[in-house]
């Protein structure tokens, strides 16, 4: 199988306490662990130690994003493939990173740092495994998403980044946007049989566009809009629907300017799912289906 699913996203914040308050009280995440300069958070239905790390730093942005592999033996195999592709690979020892065992880190062609890991500390969800409730307690604070879903990163050369994810890491493209010359402006890639685990859209190398949390249905998306508005959170786009992925969505910013998303819907691509292509002249419908507009701030703002 190789790469299995998204494990966690690690971001920087100049105000660790403010960011922690936002992600726990407005988003409704749970603190899994604290260190002198970092806070580790998880959603209520996640088993792993954390899905989001906040690290105190003078700059906002992303440190890295991490995917889990299916088997321990996948790590050395993928390390070999990465090195053959010209990547410098760093080995991270067990205990060196909180909540996980040995991992490998490398820079992808678009400049972001990516990590692959197999062993993750399991903390369990809040429901337990013996006669569990099918739903969480009704008094959870904030939006309370059950899990993190995906992230979107930027690349100056989308086609180059796509080739790397496909040929080296084994990702599969579900959808793409092409310009008039047939060059890729955006690609949506999966490993977990969802519409996308990571998307790559044209923009500055090294940039993070957003990371997204899953919600179970459209009513939860609408409730999220109420919670965000009540708490004075700046909504970027939505509530609305994507054409690409067919998902329902809201985009908004955390207090330091990192873009978040809540997302639901979409489809489950079968192993023989044919790729969907959007042309640049129809990308307004692909981006925000109801509005049918290419929102320039949405495309250009990143961290």
C-alpha positions in Angstrom: 0.0 0.0 0.0 2.8 2.5 0.9 1.4 5.9 1.8 -1.9 5.4 3.7 -3.4 8.7 5.0 -2.7 12.2 6.4 -1.3 12.0 9.9 -0.7 15.5 11.1 0.0 19.1 10.1 2.6 21.2 12.0 2.2 25.0 11.9 3.9 28.0 13.5 2.2 30.7 15.5 3.6 34.0 17.1 1.0 33.7 19.9 0.7 30.1 21.2 -1.8 30.9 23.9 -4.2 32.8 21.5 -3.9 30.1 18.9 -4.5 27.3 21.5 -7.6 29.1 22.8 -9.0 29.4 19.2 -8.4 25.8 18.3 -9.9 24.5 21.5 -12.8 26.9 22.1 -13.9 27.8 18.6 -12.7 24.7 16.6 -13.3 22.4 19.5 -10.1 20.4 19.4 -8.7 18.6 22.4 -5.2 19.2 23.8 -3.3 16.0 23.8 0.0 17.3 25.1 2.0 20.5 25.8 5.7 21.2 25.8 7.6 24.4 26.4 7.1 25.7 22.9 4.3 23.6 21.4 0.7 22.4 21.8 -0.5 19.1 20.3 -4.2 18.8 19.4 -6.6 16.2 18.1 -10.2 15.9 17.0 -12.7 13.9 19.1 -12.9 10.9 16.8 -9.1 10.6 16.1 -7.1 7.7 17.5 -3.6 9.2 17.1 -1.7 11.4 19.6 -2.4 14.5 17.5 -3.4 15.8 14.1 -2.3 19.4 14.6 0.9 20.8 16.2 1.1 24.5 17.1 4.7 25.6 17.6 5.7 29.0 19.0 7.6 31.0 16.4 7.9 34.6 15.3 6.6 33.7 11.8 3.3 32.0 10.8 3.4 29.2 8.3 3.8 25.4 8.1 6.7 23.5 9.4 5.7 20.2 7.8 2.9 17.8 6.9 3.0 14.1 7.7 1.5 11.1 6.1 1.3 7.6 7.7 2.5 4.6 5.8 0.7 1.2 6.0 3.6 -1.0 7.1 6.9 -0.4 8.9 8.8 -1.9 5.9 7.3 0.9 3.7 9.6 3.5 5.2 13.0 2.1 3.9 11.4 1.3 0.5 10.0 4.8 0.1 13.3 6.3 1.4 15.1 4.4 -1.4 12.7 5.8 -4.0 13.0 9.3 -2.7 16.8 9.2 -2.8 16.7 7.8 -6.4 14.4 10.8 -7.2 17.2 13.1 -5.9 15.7 14.0 -2.5 17.8 14.4 0.6 16.1 12.3 3.3 16.6 12.9 7.0 15.9 10.0 9.4 14.1 11.1 12.6 14.7 8.7 15.5 12.0 7.3 17.8 11.4 9.8 20.6 12.8 12.7 18.7 9.3 13.8 17.6 6.4 13.8 20.1 3.7 11.2 19.7 5.4 9.0 17.1 8.3 6.6 16.3 10.9 6.7 13.6 10.1 8.8 10.5 11.7 10.2 7.3 11.6 13.9 6.3 12.4 15.4 2.9 11.7 18.5 0.8 9.2 18.0 -2.0 9.8 19.8 -5.4 7.4 22.6 -4.4 9.5 23.4 -1.3 7.4 22.2 1.5 8.7 19.7 4.1 6.9 16.3 4.1 7.2 13.5 6.6 6.4 9.8 6.3 5.8 7.8 9.5 4.5 4.4 10.5 4.4 4.2 14.3 2.0 6.7 15.9 1.1 6.8 19.5 -2.5 5.9 20.0 -4.5 7.9 22.5 -8.0 6.7 21.3 -11.1 8.8 20.6 -13.5 10.0 23.3 -16.1 7.3 22.6 -14.0 4.3 23.6 -14.1 0.8 22.2 -16.6 -1.0 24.5 -20.2 -0.4 23.8 -19.5 3.1 22.5 -22.1 5.8 21.7 -22.4 6.4 17.9 -22.2 10.2 18.5 -20.2 12.4 20.8 -21.6 14.2 23.8 -23.9 17.1 22.8 -22.0 19.7 24.9 -18.6 19.6 23.1 -17.3 23.1 22.7 -17.0 24.8 19.3 -17.4 23.2 15.9 -16.0 19.9 17.1 -15.0 18.2 13.9 -14.4 14.4 14.1 -11.1 14.5 12.2 -8.7 16.4 10.0 -9.3 15.7 6.4 -6.8 17.2 3.9 -4.5 20.1 3.1 -3.8 22.3 0.1 -0.3 23.5 -0.7 1.0 25.8 -3.5 3.6 25.1 -6.2 5.1 27.2 -8.9 5.2 24.2 -11.2 2.1 22.1 -10.5 2.9 19.5 -13.1 6.3 18.8 -11.5 4.9 18.5 -8.1 2.1 16.1 -9.4 4.7 13.9 -11.1 6.6 13.6 -7.9 3.5 12.6 -5.8 2.4 10.2 -8.5 5.6 8.5 -9.5 7.6 8.5 -6.2 4.9 8.4 -3.6 2.1 6.6 -5.4 -0.7 9.2 -5.1 -3.6 9.1 -7.6 -5.1 12.2 -9.2 -8.9 12.5 -8.9 -9.3 16.0 -10.5 -7.2 18.6 -12.3 -7.6 22.1 -13.7 -5.8 22.8 -17.1 -5.0 26.2 -18.7 -5.6 26.9 -22.4 -2.2 25.2 -23.2 -3.0 22.1 -21.3 -0.7 22.9 -18.3 -1.9 21.9 -14.9 -3.0 24.8 -12.7 -4.2 22.5 -9.9 -4.4 18.8 -9.0 -6.3 16.9 -6.3 -4.6 13.7 -5.1 -5.7 10.8 -2.9 -4.5 7.8 -1.0 -7.4 7.1 1.3 -10.2 6.8 -1.3 -11.6 10.3 -0.6 -11.8 13.1 -3.2 -8.4 14.4 -2.0 -5.9 14.0 0.8 -3.7 16.7 -0.6 -4.3 19.3 -3.3 -1.6 21.3 -5.2 -2.6 24.6 -6.8 -0.4 27.2 -8.6 1.3 29.6 -6.2 4.5 30.3 -4.4 6.7 27.4 -3.6 6.8 26.4 0.1 3.4 28.0 0.8 0.4 26.5 2.7 -3.0 27.5 1.4 -5.1 25.7 4.1 -5.8 22.6 6.1 -9.3 21.2 6.5 -11.4 19.4 9.0 -14.1 16.9 8.1 -17.7 17.4 9.2 -20.4 14.7 8.9 -23.1 16.6 7.0 -24.3 19.9 5.6 -26.2 20.9 8.7 -22.9 20.8 10.6 -21.4 23.1 8.0 -24.2 25.6 8.5 -23.9 25.4 12.3 -20.1 26.0 11.9 -20.9 29.3 10.1 -23.1 30.3 13.1 -20.3 29.5 15.6 -17.7 31.3 13.5 -19.8 34.4 13.2 -20.7 34.4 16.9 -17.0 34.3 17.8 -16.1 37.1 15.3 -14.0 34.8 13.2 -13.2 36.1 9.7 -14.9 34.0 7.1 -13.1 33.9 3.8 -15.6 32.0 1.6 -18.8 30.2 2.1 -20.9 28.4 3.2 -20.9 27.1 -0.4 -20.2 24.1 -2.6 -17.2 23.2 -4.7 -17.5 21.9 -8.2 -14.1 20.2 -7.8 -14.6 17.3 -5.2 -18.4 18.2 -5.0 -17.8 19.1 -1.3 -19.6 21.6 0.9 -17.3 24.1 2.6 -16.5 27.2 4.6 -13.1 28.8 4.6 -12.0 31.0 7.5 -8.9 32.3 9.2 -7.4 31.5 12.6 -6.4 34.6 14.8 -2.9 34.8 13.3 -4.0 34.4 9.6 -3.7 30.7 8.8 -6.6 29.6 6.7 -8.8 26.7 7.9 -11.6 24.9 6.2 -14.5 22.7 7.3 -15.6 20.2 4.6 -18.2 17.6 4.0 -19.7 15.7 1.1 -17.8 14.7 -2.0 -17.5 11.2 -3.4 -15.6 8.0 -2.8 -13.4 7.3 -5.8 -13.1 3.6 -6.7 -9.7 2.2 -7.7 -10.7 2.6 -11.4 -12.2 6.1 -10.9 -11.6 8.2 -14.1 -9.9 11.5 -13.6 -12.1 14.7 -13.9 -10.7 17.6 -15.8 -11.8 21.3 -15.5 -10.7 23.9 -18.1 -9.5 27.3 -16.9 -12.5 29.1 -18.4 -14.8 27.0 -16.1 -12.7 27.1 -13.0 -15.1 29.6 -11.4 -17.7 26.8 -11.2 -15.1 24.3 -10.2 -13.9 26.5 -7.3 -17.2 27.9 -5.9 -20.1 26.3 -7.8 -22.9 28.5 -6.6 -21.0 31.8 -7.1 -19.2 30.8 -10.3 -16.4 33.2 -9.6 -12.6 32.9 -9.3 -12.0 34.7 -6.0 -8.5 36.3 -6.4 -7.9 36.8 -2.6 -8.7 33.2 -2.1 -6.2 32.0 -4.6 -3.4 34.5 -3.8 -3.5 34.5 0.0 -1.4 31.9 1.7 1.0 31.4 4.6 
